[in-house]
Amino acid sequence: MDNKNFLDGTFDPFIGHEIIEIKENYVKSSLEVKDFHKQPMGMVHGGVIDTMAEAAISYAAYFTQAGTWVGVNNNTDFIKGITEGIIICEATPIKLGKRSQIWEAKLYNNDVECARSTVRLTNIDRS
């Protein structure tokens, strides 16, 4: 899969989110922290982290599972603030179904886990 082309025209390139790898039951993405990703207190905004997790997981389901998958719930726990560097998101499924899926993403900065997201998806082709 050509990661650069399938993201053309989406929100992801606008914020610098890149898909590194998608394969069955796994996705990895990255984002280099810039000043515009930060809240006034100098840490990466939680919405950036949520966006990385939901987008990466939605793409992984879409490209590896039958149907059109979209996020319907995203719960993120923030473990450690991020102020600079590269954020890596790695996600794997918890439950794979034909109508719904649940995935877990772990987000790292300098090899330290900084956030964990659980994302529930629905297959809009089967609603």
Secondary structure, DSSP 8 states (H G I E B T S, - for coil): --HHHHTTTSHHHHHTEEEEEEETTEEEEEEE--GGGB-TTSSB-HHHHHHHHHHHHHHHHHHHSSS-EEEEEEEEEE-S---SSEEEEEEEEEEE-SSEEEEEEEEEETTEEEEEEEEEEEEGGG-
